[in-house]
Amino acid sequence: MLMFHVILNQGFEVIELIVDAFVGVADDLDAMLSHLEALKKPDIFWKQLDFDYRGCTDGKVHDGFFNAYNNTIMRSRIHDGVSRAKKAYEDLKIMVTGH
């Protein structure tokens, strides 16, 4: 569980934002799934940013996700989970989702 401080618009301040992630395997999809979960607030479009990320075009990501993934242990933990799943299940598609 990761926590970081973020300030939203209109005077609302979130003191702790808890971001969860998991890596799992879905046999019916023949895929491994990496899921990131954070805000459930529908009006955070303004907090998205454009970025260039290997092979992605027109990508947008919430800056909280981007910072949590790149600046915390989340990235290494997700990579470890994906590596273990690839060793155990070999040729699986990788799907990434979140909200």
N, C-alpha and C positions, 0 to 999 in steps of 0.2 A: 504494500500500500504506500503510495507516494502522496505527499502533501506539499502544496506550494501556494503562495499568496498571489492573488490576481485582483485587480480593481476593475469593475464593470462600470458602464455609463450610468447616468442619471443618479449619481450619489450613492449607488448601491455598492457595498464592498463585501466581497467574499473573503473571509479570513482563511478558511481551509477549503481547498478544493482537492478532493480525494479522487485519484485516477487509478483505475484497476485495469489489468490486462490479463489475458490468458491465451495459451496456445493449446489447441485440441485437434482431434482428428474426427472427421465426419465420414464414416464408411459409405453412406448413401450418396455423398457427393464425390467420393474418391479424392478427398482433399483435406489438407490441414488448414485450420482456421486460426488466425491471430486476431483477437478482438480487444479493442481499447474502449473504455467507457469512462465518461466524465460528466460534463454538464448535461442537464436535461432542460435547459432554458432555450426556447425557440428563437429568441431575438439576439443571438450572438453572431449574426452574419458579419457585423462590422469588425469583429475580432479575428476574421479570417485574413490570411495574407497570401499573396501569390508567391510561388517559389518554383525554381527549376530543380527537379530531382531526377536522377538518372532514368531516362526513358519515359518520363511522364511529361505530358503536355497539358497546358491549361489547368494545372493542379492547384487546389486550394486546401489549406489545412488550418484548423484553429491553432492560434499561436501557443495555447496551453498544451495541446497535444504535441506540437512540434518541439517545444522546449522540454517537455517531460520525456519525450522519446530520446532526444539528442543530448540532454544535459543531466540525466539521472541514470540509475542502474536499470531502468526499464528496457533500454535498447539491448544491453548485454543479456538480460534475462529472457527477452523475446528471442534473440538469436540462439541462446542455449536451448530453449524449448523447441525451436524449429529444427535445430541440428539433431536433437534427440529423436524427434518425430521422423525426420528423414532417415535416420539410421534404422529405426524400428519398422518403418512402413515403406521405405525406398521411394519409388516414383509416384509422388503425390503432387497435385496442384497446390499452390499456396494462395489462400484467399485472406485478405486483410479487410476488416470492417471496424466500425466504431460509431459511437454517438456521444 
